[in-house]
Amino acid sequence: QVQLVESGGGLVQPGGSLRLSCAASGIVFSINAMGWYRQAPGKQRELVAAITRGGSTNYVDSVKGRFTISRDNAKNTVYLQMNSLKAEDTAVYYCHAQTYRLIEYWGQGTQVTVSS
C-alpha cells in the first residue's frame, strides 16, 4: 500500500503562485510515476502533470510554461510549482502515484482557488 498526503493548496489572486507538495509513504519503492490531476466543478478529472522516477515529465497543454513538476526521490515527495495562475486553474488537485505494476493510488485532494 501507498499513502499520499498533499499540502499547499489555498486561495491566490490571478497571476499569483502556489506550490503543492505530495509526500508518499508505505511501499514507496514500488512507485514509478507520480503526478497531479485536477477536477473543477462539473468537469472531468484531468491530468495536469506527471513525472517518472527517472525524471521524464509531461504536462497538459494549458499549463505548459506556467507549471513545473519536480520530484525528490530521497524524500518520496513530488511538487507542483504553479505560476501565473488563472481563474480556470481553480479546482481540487489530487496527487497520483502509479506503481511499476500499474496499481494506482490517490491523495485526498487539496483545493486551489484563483480569484480576486
N, C-alpha and C positions, 0 to 999 in steps of 0.2 A: 504493500500500500504506500501511496504517496499523499502527503498533505501539503496544501498550498495556502499560504496566508498572504493576502495583499495589504498594501498600505499606500497612502499618498494621495488619495482622491480628495476632492473638495470643490469649492466654488472659486472660479477665477474669471477675471474680465477678459473680453475678446482681446487677442493679441498677447495674452499672458502665457505663462509656462507652468507646468506641473511635472512632477516626476513620480511615477508609480514604481513600487517595488513589490516583488513576489518572492517569498522565501519558501523553498521546498524542504520537506523533511520526510523521513521514512526511508524507503528503498531508493535513494536518490541516484545510486549508481546505474539504475535501470533506465534513467531518463535520457532521451536523445534530444528531442526538440522541446523548447518552451516558447511560449508566446502570449499574446494578448488578443482577446476578442472583445467586441463591444456590442451592446444591444440598446438601441434607442427605443422609446415608447412606440409601439405599433410597427416596429421593424424587426426583421430577422437578425439574429446574431451574425456578425461578420468578423472575419479575421482582420486584425489591424496590422500586426507584425509578428514575425516568428524568427527564432534563431536556433540553430542546431548546436550540439555540444562542440562541434568543430568551428563554429562561428559564422556559418553561412546564414544570411538573413534574407527575408523577403517582406515586402510591405504592400498594403493596399494602395492603389494609386492616389487616393485622396489625401494620404498623409505623407507621401514621399517628399522629402526636403524639409519637413516640419518635425517629424517624429524620428527618434533614434532608439532602437532596441539594443541592449547590451546584456552581457551575462558574466557573472563571476562564478566560475565552476567550483572554486575553492569554498565559496560561501553558499553554493547551491541557490543562488539568487539571480533573478532576471529583473531588468529595469526597463522602463519606458519613459524616455525623456520627451515630453511633448511641448513644443514651442509654437508660437504664432497660433494659438488656439482660436478656434472659430465656434460659433454657436452650434453648428452642425456636428461638432465633436462631442456634444453633450450626450452622455449615455452611461450605462453601467458597464464598467470594464472588468473583464474576467481574465484571470490568469489561467493558462492552459499548459499542461505538460503531456507529452506523449512518450511512452517507453519504446525501447527497441522492438518490443513485441506488439507495438501499436495499441497498447492499452492507454486510455485517456483519463486524465484527472483534471478537475476544475476547482478553482478557488470560489470563495463565496461571493465575490464581486465587490467593486468599490465604485461609488457614484462620482462622476466627473460632470460638473455643471459649468458651462461657459455662458456667462450672462453679465450684462452691465447693470 
